Amino acid sequence: MSSLLSRYRWDIATFSVSFALVVFAYVIYPTELARVAAWASIFFIQVCWVGYVAYRWTWDEHTPA
């Protein structure tokens, strides 16, 4: 189980932080500024994640299991 979590730790972190930002912007602090900041942050996180995945696929870099 730990090898599965360590292999996909960046994927899990990306989803978790994105979900937490949406919860923050719509439940905890529901203002227009918080929503815009949350979605801008999610966009930036997703762009970085896609770059990481493209790098991983291009160079066939696999996390050791």
Buried (B, 14 or more C-beta within 10 A) or exposed (E): EEEEEEBEEBEEEBEEBBEEBBEBBEEEEEEEEBBEBBBEBBEEBEEEBEEBEEEEEEEEEEEEE
